[in-house]
Amino acid sequence: MTSIDLNLRGLKCPLPALRVRKALKGADAGALFVVECTDPMAAIDIPNLMRETGDAIELSRSEGELLVFHIRKAAA
């Protein structure tokens, strides 16, 4: 399965989390999203969103100001 890239660079809170929520809602179970954000609040907002939705962060890392999350859509 291929990954779906979400370039959310430059968006400020709460937009990154809202865009991730919208993308996950329309995705098939098992879909992998690679999310790139520059808003430091995303480091808090996206993990909190995953606790709400039940989806999983498989990897998170920071590269300078860039935050990268690998998010797997949970089975329905």
N, C-alpha and C positions, 0 to 999 in steps of 0.2 A: 504494500500500500504506500502511495506517495504521501509526502507531507504537504500541508497547505500553509503557505507563508502569509503572515499578517504583519505588514510593516506599519506600526503605530508610532513611529518616530515623530516627535514634535507635538503629539497630542497631550493635553494636560488632563489631570484628574477631573472628572471620572470617566472621560472618554475611552481610555484604553480598556478598562474593565467592561464598559458597556459594549464596545465593539467585540471583545472576546465572547461575552455572553451571547450576543446576536449570532456570531459565527458558529458557536457550539450548538445553539438551538436548531440550526438548519443542517447540521452535520450528521452523517451516519455514525453508528457506534463503532468505535475503534479508530476513528479518524485521528490523525496526528497533526497538530498545529504547531508551527514554529513562529512564536510571537516575539517581535522586537519592539521595545519601548525605550524612550528616553526620559520619561517622567519618573522621578524617584519614588513617588507614591505607588507606582505599579508594583513595587516590591512588597507592598502590604496589601494592596487592593486585589491583585490577581490571586494570590494564595487564599485570601478570604473568599473570593468568588468560587474557587475550586471546592472549598469546604461546603458552600451553599449548594453547588450543583452536583457534587459527587464525582466530578471529573478529576483527572490526576495530572499533577505536574511530574513528568518523568525526569526532567532536567531543568535546572535554573542556574544561570551564570551571569556575571557582569563583566563587561569588557569596557573599562573606563566608565563613561556615562551611559553606555548601552546595556540594557537588561534584556536577556534572552530567556524565554521559557519554551519548553517542549511540553505541550499539553495533549493528553490522550482523552478523547471523548469516551465516557463510560458507556457500557451496555445499557440499554433501556430498561 
